[in-house]
Amino acid sequence: MYLHFVCRQGVYDHTFLRTPTMGWMFVPLVDYRGGGEEAQFEPLVQHQIEYEWALAQYLGAGVAACYRGYRLYDTEATKALVVKWVSFYKKYRSILIRDIIHVS
């Protein structure tokens, strides 16, 4: 599941050009363009750690992601992950949708 590590860098890089909510990424819940098993999260219950990482990085950064698949959860455990991170986003939305000032 290398895909989400590459996307994290893209999310950060794009914050120099636009607010986080202006960016978006793909979350391939099912095979998309021939990536195979290594490039998808289904079955979600078997990839809970990776799936939570994807939810956390996108919703935690305020990025709108395109979830490509047939469902957002397949068990009560994966539903709890979705509820957790959507609740986080809703709670901190007013902060997450603001401009980011990079300081070095």
C-alpha positions in Angstrom: 0.0 0.0 0.0 2.6 2.5 -1.1 0.0 4.8 -2.7 -1.0 6.8 0.4 2.6 7.7 1.3 3.1 9.4 -2.1 -0.2 11.3 -1.7 0.7 12.6 1.7 3.7 14.5 0.1 1.4 15.8 -2.6 -1.1 17.1 -0.1 1.7 19.0 1.7 3.2 20.3 -1.5 -0.1 21.7 -2.7 -0.7 23.7 0.5 1.9 26.1 -0.8 -0.4 26.9 -3.7 -3.9 26.6 -2.4 -6.0 25.9 0.7 -6.3 22.3 1.6 -10.0 22.1 0.6 -9.1 23.1 -2.9 -7.0 20.0 -3.4 -8.2 16.4 -3.8 -6.8 12.9 -4.1 -8.0 9.4 -4.9 -8.7 6.8 -2.3 -8.8 3.6 -4.3 -11.1 1.4 -2.3 -11.3 -1.0 -5.3 -8.9 -1.7 -8.1 -8.5 1.4 -10.2 -6.7 1.4 -13.6 -5.0 -2.0 -13.1 -3.1 -1.3 -9.8 -4.1 -4.7 -8.4 -4.3 -5.7 -4.8 -1.4 -3.5 -3.8 -3.2 -0.4 -4.9 -6.6 -0.9 -3.3 -8.1 -1.0 0.2 -10.7 -3.7 -0.3 -11.5 -5.8 1.6 -11.5 -2.9 4.1 -11.6 -5.0 7.2 -8.3 -6.6 6.2 -6.6 -3.2 5.6 -7.9 -1.3 8.6 -4.5 0.2 9.5 -3.9 1.5 6.0 -7.5 2.6 5.6 -7.4 4.6 8.8 -4.1 6.2 7.7 -5.8 7.3 4.5 -8.8 8.7 6.3 -6.6 10.5 8.9 -4.3 12.1 6.3 -7.0 13.4 4.1 -9.7 14.4 6.5 -7.0 15.5 9.0 -5.5 17.8 6.4 -8.9 19.1 5.2 -8.5 17.6 1.7 -11.5 16.4 -0.3 -10.7 12.9 -1.4 -12.5 10.9 -4.1 -13.3 7.5 -2.7 -13.5 5.1 -5.6 -15.4 2.0 -4.6 -18.8 0.6 -3.7 -18.9 1.3 0.0 -17.1 3.3 2.7 -17.1 0.4 5.3 -17.7 -3.3 5.3 -17.9 -4.1 9.0 -18.7 -2.3 12.2 -15.0 -1.8 12.8 -14.4 0.0 9.5 -17.6 2.0 10.0 -16.2 3.2 13.3 -13.0 4.4 11.5 -15.1 6.4 9.0 -17.3 7.9 11.8 -14.2 8.7 13.9 -12.4 10.7 11.1 -15.5 12.3 9.7 -16.4 13.5 13.2 -12.8 14.9 13.6 -13.2 16.7 10.3 -16.5 18.2 11.3 -15.2 19.3 14.7 -12.1 21.1 13.3 -13.5 22.1 9.9 -13.2 25.8 10.7 -9.5 25.4 11.2 -8.8 22.8 8.5 -10.4 24.9 5.7 -8.2 28.0 6.3 -5.0 29.1 4.5 -1.8 27.7 5.7 1.2 29.9 6.3 4.5 28.0 6.0 7.3 29.3 8.2 10.9 28.1 8.2 
